[in-house]
Amino acid sequence: MSRTAPQDETQTPEGDQDGNRHAAAATPPVGPRSEFVQSLERGLSVLRAFSADRPSMTLSEVARTTDLTRATARRLLLTFEALGYMRSDGRSFELTPRVLDLGYAYVSSLKLPDIAQPFMEALSERVHESVSAAVLDDDEIVYVARVPTKRIMTVAISLGSRLPAASTSMGRALLAELPDDELDSFLARTTVTPATDNTLTEPTALREAIHDVRRQGYAVVDQELEIGVRSASTVLRNRRGCALAAINVSTHAGRVSLEELKTAFVPELLATAGAINAQLARQ
């Protein structure tokens, strides 16, 4: 009786020769195929697979989460371990603090947090609420600076946290800065998952809300991402007037009414943004 030879870990019988289970996943999202480094894309997908919900994973779990073969996932994990970005107890893998260097390189080059932080702290002291800053990354916002006070969300927010742009005040403030064709593209490709009964999900309603932001210069979102949480945001700009990020004040609906948010907090927010923008213009 013939025996099947054991598979070498470099073989990928369930995928293509590069380790993909699905050929569609190999298509580069942008740019010429000849200039797209697929192995780098896969390595980054492994790093991004780890999260607060998945701080530690086995090889099989990483392969399943990233849709890579075990052989490809294993090579990437061992490479990251050798470089110091990953550690393993022999069964499970987890990230090391060295991964923070990757994000810090962006934050430090942005310079925005260093400039904005003192103004954000002063605003937080005046209104006694949390103040944050975020940038737009495709369909999400990414937190780059934060002054927390009382925790009002069930989801822990920290630097690097991501939230859907469509359902957040900072996201809408930044979406309002997009040219019409880019906004049209965003609305066409984005499917908003309703987080609460207040969440705007229809493209027409969302477009109207974003146009309101353009007219008034700030965004207000009332309990669309989480019941009890409402926030107001406006944009931070460089010396050329281009949007760099958004800044917000977030509060609990039980403490601050929607009317108070608009009449008392928004003027403070706009004044703070103006002071930050003036400082940014000097850089």
N, C-alpha and C positions, 0 to 999 in steps of 0.2 A: 504494500500500500504506500502510495507516494505521500510525502509530508510537505506541508507548506513551509517554506523558509520563514523564519522570524523576520518581522519587519525591522529594518534599520530606522533609527529615529530621524534620519535625514530624509527618509522617503515620505511622500505625502499622498498615499493612495486615494484619500477621499477628496483631494483638491487638485489644484494645478501644481506645477513644479515649484512655484514660489510660495506655496503654503496657503493659498486661498481656498476655502470651501466653495465659494460662489464666484464665478467669473465676473459678475456685475460689480462686485466689490473692488475689483482690480482697476476699474476705470478711473483715471485721475479726474478729480472734480474740476480742475482748472488747468490751463496751460498745455503745451505740447506733451504728448506721451513720453517723448525722448528726454524731457527735462524733469519729469516727475519721478521722485525717488520713493518708490513704493515701500522699500524696507524701512525708511524713516517714518512713513505714515503708519506702518504697522507697529513700530516701536512706540510711537506716541499714543497709539490706541491702547497699548498695554499699560502705559503709565496712567492714562485717563480712566482706565477700567476700575482703578482703586478709588474709593470714596469713603465718606463717613459710614455709609451702609455696608460697604465692602472693604474694610481696612486690611483684611488678610484673606488671601485666596490660595487655593492649591493650583497646581499646574492645570488640572482639568477644568477648574472653575474659570481660570484666566482664558483658556482656549475657548470655552463655551461663551463667555461674556464678549470676547472680541471677535468671535467667529473665525478664529485662526485654527490651524491644525495644532495638535499637541507638540509636534516637532518644531514648528515655527515659534510657538509661544515659549517653548523651553529654551530655545536659543536666545530669544530676546530677554527673557527673565534672567538667564545666567549672565548675559552681557551686562545688563543693568546692575546685577549683583557685583560683578567684577569692577564696575565703574563706581560703585558705592551708592547708587541710587535705590538699591533694593537690598533687603536682607532676607535670609531664609533659615528656618529651623530644621531643614531637611525635608519638610513636607509642605509647609505653607510659606508664602512670600508676602512681604509688606514693604511699603515705601520707607525710606530713611529721610531724615531732615535735609539731606543734600538736594532733594527735589525742589526745596524752596528756593535754591539758587536760580533755578530756571525762571520762576515767576518774579523773583526780586530783580532780575536783570531788566525786566520790562518796567516794573514799578519805579525803579531808580532812574531809568532813562526817561520816564514820563515826567518826573519832577513835580507833577501836580500834587501828589499827596503831601510832600514837604511844604509846599506853598499853602495849600488849602487847610491843612490840619489845624493850625492855630485859630483860624477864622471859624472852622467847624466847631472847635471846642468852645469858643466864645458863644456861638449861636446855641449850642446845646445847653450851656449854662443859663442863657437868658430864657429859653422856652422850656427847659427841663425835660427835653425829649431827645431821642436818638437822632443823629445826623449822619448821613452817609454820602459817599460819592461813588459813581460807577461809570464804566464806559460801555459802549455798545459793541457787541461781538456777534455778528450775524443776527440771529433771532433771539439773543439773550443779552442781559446786562451782566457785567462782571464787577463785583465790588472791589474798589482799589483804595478806599479810605473809609474809616468808620469811627464814630464816637458813640458808643452804646450807653444807654442809661438802663431803664427798665426793659426787661425782655418782654416783647409783646407778641412775638410770633412763635408758633410751635416749631418752626424750622430755625435752627441756629444759623445766624448770619455772621460771617467773618470775611476777611480779605480773601478774594478768590471765589467766593460764593457766586453762584449763577442763578438767575431767575428769569422767567419769560419776559421779554421786552413788552409784549402786547398788554400784559396785565399789571404792569408796574408803572408808577408815576415817572420814575427816572427813564424807563424804557420809552414811554410816550413822549417825554420831553426831547429825547434824542431822535426818535422816529420823526418828530415834527420838523427836524432839521434836514431830513433827506429830501433830495429833489423828487419831483412828482413821479418820475419813472421808476426810481428806486423804491419809493413808498408803494407804488402799484405792484412792483415785483414782490415786496415783502408781504403785502396783503394777499396776493394770489397764491403764494407758496405756504403761508402760515395757517395752520389749523390750531385754533385756540381751544385748549381743554378747559371746560368750566371748573374752576376751583370752588366757587360759591354760586349762589343764585344771582349775585350781582355781576358776575364776570361777563364782559362784553365779548361775544364770540362771532357775531355776524360782521363780515368785512365792511359793510356799509356803515354800521354803527361805530365800528372802530375807526374808520376813516373820518367820520364826523367828529369823534372825540379828539383825534389827532389834529384836525383842522382847527378845533377850538383852542388847542394848545398854541398853535401858530398865531392865532389872533390875540390871545391874552398874555402870552409870554411865560406861562407856567402850566403845569399839569397837576390835576388832583385825581386821585384814585381812591374810591371809597369802598373798602371791603370786597374788592374783586379777587384778590389773591388769597385772602384769609378773613373770615368773619371777625370783626372787632378791630381790624387794622386799616387805618386810612393814612394817606401821606400826600405831601405836596412836593413838587420838584421844579427845578428850572435848570437852564444850561450854563455851563462854564465855557468861556471862549478864550482863544488865544488873541494875540495882538491884531491878527487879520480878521477877527470876528468869526472864525470857524469854530464849531463846537468841538470841545475836547472831551467833555464828560458832563454828567449831570449831578446835581447835589439835591438831597431831599431832607425833609423833616418827616419822621413817621411817629404816629401816636396811636393810642387806643381809643376806640370810639366811645368807650365808657368815660373817658376823662375829658376828651375834647370833641365838641360838636363839629359838624361839617362847616357850619357858619363861622365858628371861632377859628377853625383851621384856615379858612379863606381870609377872614378880616384881620386876625391877629398874627397868625404864623406866616402867611405868605409874604406880607411886607418885610418881616424880619429875614425871611429866606432870600427875597430879592435883593435886599440891602447887603446881605452877606455875599451873595453871588457877585454883586457889583464890586465889592471890595476885593474879592479874590481875582476877578477879571482884571481889575486895575493893576494888581500885583503881577499877574501873568503877563500883562502888556509890557511890563518893565524888563522882563527876562529876555 
